[in-house]
Amino acid sequence: MTAAPLPPVAPEVTATLVEDLSPRLRKRLDAAVTKLGSRPTHRDGETVTIAVDDDTELRLHAPGGVVATVDAITCGCLLAPACVHRAAAACAAPAADPAPEPEPAAESTPDAASNLAAQPAAPTVPDPTPPSNSTPSPGDTTPPTAPAPATTAPTHTLAPALDEVTPAQREAAAALWSAGAAVLEAGVAGAGAVAQAALLRAAHTARLRHLPRGASAALSVVTLLRAARAGDPSYRTADLVTALAELLGTAHRVGTASGAELAAVRGRARRPYSPDGSLRLYGLFTEPVVTDSGHGGARTWVVTADGRLCTVGDVAPGGVGRALGVADRTVRLGDTALTHRELGRAGLAVSGATVSPDGRLGAGKGVKAVTARGAAWTEPPLAALWETSPAEQAARALRSVSRYAEPDGGGSDLLFLDVELLGAVGESGGTCLLARCDGGVSVRLAVADDDPALAHRDNLMLLATAPGTRLRIIGRLVPAPHPRLTLLACSHPTGGSTVDLGFDRLSRADLPDPVAPVHSAPDRPGGPGAESPLHLLERRVEQTVPAGRAALGMVGDVTAEARRLRRAGLPTAAGLLTNLRASAARRERDLFGRLLPADTDGFAAHWLAAARYTAAVAESLCAAAWEPGPAALTHGPTEATVPRPAGSPR
C-alpha cells in the first residue's frame, strides 16, 4: 500500500466518537492515535483505508472530501463499532473547516428571559474594556491584581437578539472557556485526544449558536496542539500562545459585549464577495506564496483608481514549485490573457467585479476583464502610496497584523518607502539589509522567504553591495521593537522598471556604481523597545503552554524579575508576573489536608491578562520605533501610552 493523507473530519464527528468511548478506552486513545499514524494507508476514490493490522482495515468515507458523519468511519475489528480505532482515526485526521452557517435571525426575548436563570454561567473575569483614562501612569508602583473569575455571569438588559448575547451563546462561550482553560492547565504534554475532543465539541456548539470567531479559535488551538505533539518543525509556541489567548479572550468577551462589539466578537462564518461594479485596476507587484502546509502559488497586488489595494491570487497544494509555475500562468479573472507577473506591471478594466472584505477579487462567471494600460510607481494612483509618512503607514499596518486584530478590520500590512541603502548587517538569524527612510528612520530589510528556489535571498544580498543607492520599495511589516520589513519589491536600481524580488533575479550589471561612502551599520537594532525587559513576562507566558500550570508553579521567586520590570517603567507587567506565578503555585487543601482541585479558571484569567498585555506593549513599542528622531524617545517602554487590550482582564 502507498501512503495517502487522511481526509478532514468534521469536528462534531471526532467529538462524538471520543465521547462515546468508555473510560478505559479513553486512556488508550493517545497511544492508538500514535499507532495509527504509522500504519499504511491508501485511497480508493472517496474512501481512505488504514491497515490497522494484517487482518483489520479501517475505512474513512469522505464524500465531497470531508468525513461528515459518524457512520462514515467503519472498522473491521471484533469490537466495532465500540472500538478505539474509529475515534483514533478521527483524532489522527485533520479537523475540517465547518460549513458556513446562515446569519442568525432575531429571536423572541421573552423566552430568553424566562430561561436566563437556568443557563450555566460563563466564567466571568473583570471588565476588559475600562475607560481609556484608566491606563496606569509610568510612576504607578502599585500593580493591579487580576481577581479570580466570579461564580455568576453579568446580567444584561435584554434587547433584540442581534444586539445582546443570548443565553445559548453564553453557554457556548462557557464551554469554549472551559475547554481552553483545561488545555492551559495541562499544557501541550497533557492535552491529548480527549482534551482536543472537548475543544472540537465546544467549537461545534459555538458554530451552531452563531459564534464562528470562537469556533475558529478553538479549531486553531486543536491544529496547533496536534502539530506540537507530532513534532511538526513548523510549530511555534508563540502561535499556540496567540491562539489560546484569542480563544479565551473571545469566550470572555461574549459574556460582556453588546451592540457592535458583540457583532465583532461573534465574527463572521464566511467572508462573502460583494459586488463592486466596474473597476479600473493598476498592477503593483507580484509575490510568491508558499505556506507551511505545502500550498504554493502567487498573489498579485493591484490598486483601484481611488487608491484601494486589492489582490488576485492563485494558491493550491504544490509548494514552491507551484509558486514558480503559477507566476507565468494566466490570471483567473475574466477573459484576460495576462499572467500574474505581467499584471503586476499592467492594468485591467473589470466589470461585474466582486471583492471580499480583505480585498480579494472574485473570479465568478459574471466577471469580465480586459487588458488596460498600467501606471508607473511614480504616477497616480500608485504614487500616492508613497506619500504617507512611514510612522503612519506602520501604525496602519500594525492594526492589520496585530495578533488579536478584529475580524474584517481591513487594511494592509504593506509599507511603501523611499530609502537609501546603507549596507548589510549581521544578526543572529542571518544577514539583513540596512536602509534609511526619508525622514531619518533606519529600517532593517529582511528576506521574505529563504527558500533557495526563490530569488529573495540572492537579490537582497546583491542590493547590500550597493550602498548609497536610492530605491522605492514595498515591504511587509514585521512587528518588532525596531523598524523591520520583509522586502517584497523595489524599483530597478537603474530606474525605469520594477523588480518582483521573489521572482525576478538581479545581476551585478543591474547595480549602479556606489554613489556614497559605506555607512557604518549598528550591530544591534535601536528603537524605544530595544532594551525593554518585557521578555521577562513573555517567557513566563510561553513557559505555561508546553507543560501547563504546574511547570510555572515550580518556578522560584520572581521578585528580581518584577523589580527589573518596575525599574523599566512597566509596573503593570511586574504585577502581572507576580500574580501569574502566585496563581500557578496556589493549591489549597481541605480540612483533612487533601489537595483541592486547582482553580483553572482563576489561573486562566491571570494568564490571559498577561498574554494580552505583552502583545499590546510589544505593538506599542513597534509603533513608537517608527517615529522619526527624538519623538520616538518620548514613547519609550513605559505604560502611559500602552492601550488596554480588549478581551483581557485588568
N, C-alpha and C positions, 0 to 999 in steps of 0.2 A: 504494500500500500504506500501511497505517497501522502505526504503531509498536506492537509488542507486546513485553512483557518476556520475556526468555528463561527457560525453566523451570530449576529447580535440577538440577544434575548431580551424581551420586554421586561422592565423592572418588576412588574407585578407577578410575572411568571416565576422569576427567581425567588422573590419573597414568599410566594405561596408554597413552593416546593421545600424551602428551608423550614418554614413554619410547620409544615406537615410532618417533619421528621420527629422521631422520638428523641428524648433527651440523650439516650445512649448514642444514637446515630449522629446527633449534632456534634458530639465530642469527637467523632471520627471524620467530620466533614472536611476540615482543612487538609488532613492527610489524603483524603480521597481526591480533593481538587489537585493537589500536587501530583498524585499518581496519574490521574487522567491527562495531565499536561504533558506527560512523557510517552503517552500511548499513540500509536499510529492512527491517522485519520484519512478519510478520502471522501470526495464529494461526488454525488451522482445526481445531477440536476439540482433540485431544490432541497436535497437531503444530504446531510453530512453524517458519516458513520464513524464512530470511535470504537476501536477494538479494545474492550475492557480487558479481556484475556483471550486465550486461544479458542474458547467456546462461546464467549458472550460478546454481543455487539450492542452499542448504544446509538440511537438514531435521533438526530435533531432535524425536524422538518420545518423549513423556513420559506413558506410561500411569500413571494414579494421580498425575500431577503431577510426577513425577521421572524424569529420564533415568537409567535404571538399568543399561544395558548399553552396551558399545562400539558394537555394531551399530545402536543406536538413533539414532546420528548419522551421516547419509549426506550425501555431496557429489556434485554432478553434473559436476565438473571432470574433465579428462582424466587427471589424476594420481591420482585417488581409487582406492582408499582410503588411499594413501600420501601424501596431500597435507597441507599445513599447515593447511588450512581447518577440518578436523574438530577438531584439537587447539585451534585458536584459538577456536572456538565454545565448547568445553568450558571454556576458561580465562576467557572473557568472561561466562559464566553464573555465577550464584551457586552456592556449594557446598551440596549438600543435607545436611541433618542425617541422620546414619546411623540406620538402623533399630535398635531396641533389641536387644541380644543377651541370651540366657539366661545366668543365673549360671553360672560355671564349676563343673564337677564336680571332685571330688577326683581327683588323678592319682596314678599309681603312682610312688613316689620312686626305686626302683632304676634305672629307665630314665633318669630325670632326672639321677641321679648319674653314670651312665656317660657321658652326653653333656655334662656340665658343662664339661669342659675344651675341648670342640670348639666351644663357642659364642663369638661375638665378645664381648669385654668391654665393658661400659658405661663411658663416661667417668666417672672417679671423682674427686670433689673432696673436700676434708676433711669430716669428720663434721659435719653441720649442726645437730646436736642435742646440744651439750655440756651438762654439768650446769649447773643454774641458778646455782651459786655461781661459775661461771667468767666472769661478766659483769665487764668492767673497771670499776675504780673511777674516779671523776671525776679523781683525781690521776694516773692512769696515763698516762705520757707516752711509753710505748713502743708504737707502733702495731703491730697484728698484721699478719702477712704472709699473703696468700691464695696458697698454693702452686699451681702449675700442676697439672692433673689427672695422676694416676698412669697407668701403662700397663696395669694389670690391675685387674679388679673385685674387691671384697672377697669373701672366702669366707664362705659361710653354712653353718651346720649344717642339714642337710636335715631338714625337718619336714613335716607334712601340707601339701598344696599351697595350701590356703587361708590358711595362716599364714606361708608363706615364698614369696619370689619364685621363679618358675620360670625355667629358662634361656631359654625362649621369650620370657617377659616382659622379661627382662634385655636380650635382643637388640632387642626392640621399643623399650625405653626408650633404648637406644643410638642407634637410628635417629631418635627424637624429638630427642634431644640434638644429634646431628649436624646435623639439618635446622634446628633453632633457632639453633645456633651459626653456621651458614652465613649465615642472614639477618642476624644481628648483625654478622658480618664485612662483608657487602656493604652493609647499610643498605637503606632503602626504595628508594633510587635504583637499586641493583643487584639487588634481589630481584624479578626479573621472573617470567615464567610458568614457567620451568624450576625456579627455586628454590621457587616455590609448589607445583609438582607434586611435588617431593621432600617437602614438608610434607604434602601430601594422601596420598601413599603411606605415609608414616610414620603418619599418623592412621588410615588404613585398617588397617594392620598392628596398631597398638595396639588398635583396636576388636576385631579378630578374636582378639586374645590377652588380652581382658578387662581392658583399661586405658582405660576410657571417659573418665576425667578427663584423661589426657594427650591422647587423641584430640580431645576437645572444645577443649582449649587450642590444639592445632595448627590446628584449623579457625578458631578466633577470630583467630589470627595471620594466616591467609590472608585472611580477610574484611577485616581492618584494613589489610593491605598493599594490597589491591585498592582500598579506599577512598582510601588515601593517594595511590596512583599515579594515580587518576582525578580527584583534586582535589575529593573529596566535602567540602562545607563542614562536615559534622558530624564529620569525622575530627579526633581529638586525639592528639598524640604521646604524651601520658601514658597513653592507653588501650592503645597498642601496647607501651609500656614494661611495663605491668602484664601484658598477655597474654604477652609474651616471657618475663618473669620467672616467670610461672606455668608456662609450658611447660618451661623449663629446670629450674626447681625441682622440678617433678613428675617429670621424667625422671631427675633425680639421686636423688630420694628412693626411687624404685622399686628402685634397687640397694642401698639401705641400710636400708629399713624392714622390719619384720616385725610379725606379730600385728595388733593393732587399728590401728596406724599404717599398715600396708600396706593394710588394707581402705579407709582414708580416702584413701590415695594412689591406689589403683586407681579409686575413685569408683564411681558407680552409672550404669548405662546408661539408666535411666529413674527417674522419681520416682513410684512407684506410689501409688495411692489405697488406703488400708487402711480396713476397716470400723471405725466408731466408735460404733455403736449409735444410741441416741436422744440428741439434743442439744437443749438449750434455749438459744436464741441471742438476744442483745440487741444491737440496732443501735447503732453508734458514730458513723460518719460515712461519707460517700461522696466519693471524689476522682476527677477526670478522669484518664485515662491517654492520653497522646499520645507516640508514640515517633518517633525519627529515621527509622525505616524506613517511616513512613507509616501505622502502625496507630493506631487510636483506640478508646476505649471508656470504661468506668467500672469502678471497684473499690470495693465496699462492705465496710467493716470491721465485724466483729461480734465479740462476746465471749461465750464459753460461761459456764455457771453457775459453773464453777470458775476463771474468770479467764483462760482461754486466748484469744489473738487468732486469728481466722480471717478469711478473705476470700472474697467471692463476686464473680467478675469476668466481664466480657463485653468482650473485646478482639479486634478483627479489622481488616483493612485498611479505611482510611477517614479517618484523620487526625482533626483537631479537630472537624470537622463531625459525624463519627460519635460522638465523645465526648459532644457536647452532646445528641445524639438518644438515645443509649443510657441516659442518666441517667433518662429518663422512660419507659423500657421495662420490661416485667415481668421480674423476676429469674428466671433459668433455674435454678430449684431446686424440684422437686416441682410441686405444683399451685397454689402461692401466686399471688395476684393483685397482690402488692406490686411497685412499681417500685423501682429502686435507691435513689432519693432517699427514698422512703417507708421502705424497710427500714433506712436509716441512722438512723431515729428510732423504729422499731417493733421488733417481735420476731418470732421464728419458733420453732415446735416441730417438730423434724425427727426422723423415724425412718428407719432404714436409712442413716444418714449415712456418707459416706466422706470422708476427709481425707488430703491429701498431707503429706509431711514438713514442707513450708514453710507449712502452714496453709490451703491452698486447699481449699474444699469442692467435692466432686464433684457432678455433676448427672445421675447414671445413672438408668436406668429404675426401679431399686428404691428410689429416694429419695422419701420423702413429706414434705411440709411444709405446715403450716397457720399462719396469722397468729396471733400472740400479743401480749400486752402488752409494750411496751418498758420501758426504765428511763432515768431522767434521769442526767446525768453525776455528780450528787451522791448517787445511790442505788446500793446494791450490785446487781450485782457491778462496775459501771463505776467507782464512786468509788474503789475500791482501786487503780486505775491511777495515780491522782494522789498516792498515799500514799508511794511510794518516792522517795527523795531524788534531785534532779537528777543528782548525781555518779554514783550507782548506775545510773540509767537510761542515762546517757551511756556508761558502761562497757559495759553490756549491748548497747546499740545499736551501739557501735563494733565489737564482736565480729561483729555481723551484717554491717556494711558494710565490714569490712576487705578490702583489695584481694586478700588471699590467704586468705580465710576457707575453712575446711574445708567440703566438701560436706555437706549435711544437718545443718549446725550448728544450725539452728533459730534462734529469736529473731526480734526485730523491730527495725527502725531507727526506730521511732516513740518520741517523748518526750511525756510528759503533764505539763504545768507550770501552776502558778498564778503569774501575772505581773502586774506593774503597768507600763502603757505609759509610756515616757519621751519618745517623740517620734521624728521622722525624723532620720537621719544619712546624710550623703553618703559614697559610696565610688567607687572608680574605675570599677566596673561598673554604677553606678546608685545608687539610694536604697534603704535598708532601714529597718526599724523597730527601735528600741532598746527593750528591756524589761528589768525587773529581776525575777528569780525570787525566790520566798520562800526566804530563806537568803542573799540578797545577791549572787548571781552575775548579772552583766549579760550578756544574750544578744542577739544580732542576729538578727532575723527577716527572712528574705529571701523573694522571690517564688518560688513553686514552679514556675510556668510563665509566661513573659512574653507568650504569645500573646494578642493583644487580644480575641480571641473569648471567652476565659475571663475570669472575674471576679477572678483572683488579684491582679493589679496594682492595679486600682481599689480593691479592698477594703483592701489594705494601706496605700495612700496615704491613704485615708479614716480608718483607725484611727490613723494617725500624727498626725492633727489633734486627737486626744482624749487628751492626756497626763493621767496620773492615773487613767485608767480601769483597773479590775482585771478581768482575764479569766482564764478557764480555757481553755487552748489545747492543741492537738495539732500537733506538728511533726515533720519528718523530719530526723534528724541530718545535718549537713554536716561531714565531717571537716576541721577547720581548727585552727590553733594558738590560736584563741579560740572561745568558745561561740557556736555558729551553728546555726540551724534554717531549713528552709523551712516556712512557715506553711501548714497544711492546713485546719484547722477551729478554731472557737473558740465559747465561749458567747456568746450575744447580749449586746451591750453594756448593754442594759436588763434583762437577765435573762429567765428563763422558757423559753428555747429555745436551739437551737444553730444554727451557721452553717457550711455547707459552702462554704469560701471560694473554691473553683474554680467553683461553680455558682450559689450564692446571691449576689445583689448587695445590699450595704448602701447606705443613703442617709443624708443628713445627719440626717434625722429619727430614725434609729436610734441616734444617738450621744447620750450624756448630756452635760450641761454639764461642762466641766473642773472637777474637784474638788480639784486640787492645782496648784501652780505648775509651769511648764515646767522640767524638769531639763535642765541642760546636757549635751549628748551629746558624748563624745570624738570627735575627728576620726579617730583611729586605734584599732583594736581592741586591747585589752590581752590579758593571758594570759601564761603562762610562756614560750610559744614565739613571742611577737610579734616579738622581736628576734633570734631564732635564725638563725645563718648556715648552717643546713642546706641552704639553696638552692644554696650553692656546690657541694655534691656532687650535688644533684638535677639541676642543669642539665648537668653533665658526663654523668650517666647518660642524660638525654634527648638530649643532643647526639649520642650514638653512633647512635641509631636512624635518623635521616633519611639520614645519609651514610656510616655504617659506621665500622669501627675506624680507618681511615686518617684520617678527619676529626679524631678525638680525638688521634691520634698527632701531628698537626701543631700541637696546642695547645702554647704555650710553657711556661715554668716555672710550676708551680703552688705553689711554696714559700710565697708570700704568702697564698694561699687556705688552705693547710694550717695555717699559723701562726694565722690567724684562727679556724679551727675549734678548734684546741687551746686558745686563749685562752677560748673559749666553753664549755670543758668537754667537747669532743667529740673526744678523741684518736683514737678508732677511726675516725671519719669522716675525719680528716686522713690516717690511714694508708691507708684505702681509696682516697681521692682520689689520693694519691701513687702507689700501686701500680697503680691503674687506668690512669693516664696513662702510666706506665712500660711497662706491658704493651702498650698500644696502639702505642707508638713502637718497641718492641723488634722488630728484624728481624736475624736472624743470617745470616752468609754462609759458603759452603763454602770449601775450600782455594783455589779459583780466583777467589774474590771475588764469586761469583754469589749473589744473594739466595736464601735458602732459603724454603720456604713458611711463611707466618705460623702461629703457634701459636693457631689459632682456639679450641681447647678451653681453653687457659690464659686467653685473654682473656675468653672467655665466663664462666669461673669467677670472675674478678675483677669483671666487670660484674654478674653475678648477686648476688654478695656485697654490692656497693654498692647495687643496686636494692632488695634485700630489707631492708637495713639502714635506708635512708632511709624506707621505708614503716613500719618498726617504730618509728623515732624520731618520725615525724610522728604516728602513732597514740598514742604515749605522751604527746606534748605536748598532743594534743587531749583526752585523758582528764584530764590534770593541770589544763587550763584550766577544767574544770567543778568543781574542788574549791573550796569556799567559802572566802573570806577568806585569811588568811595561809597556810593549808595548801597552797594552790596554789604558793606561792613555794618550798616545800621540794621541789617536783617540777619544778624548772626544767630547762633544756635541758642536763642532764648525763646521763652514761650509766649511772649507778648503778641507775636504775630502768627501764632500757630492756631488755625481754626479747630474747633472741636469736631471730630469726625462723626457723621451720622451713623447710628447703628452700634455705638459703643457706649457702655456705661461710664458715668463720671467716676 
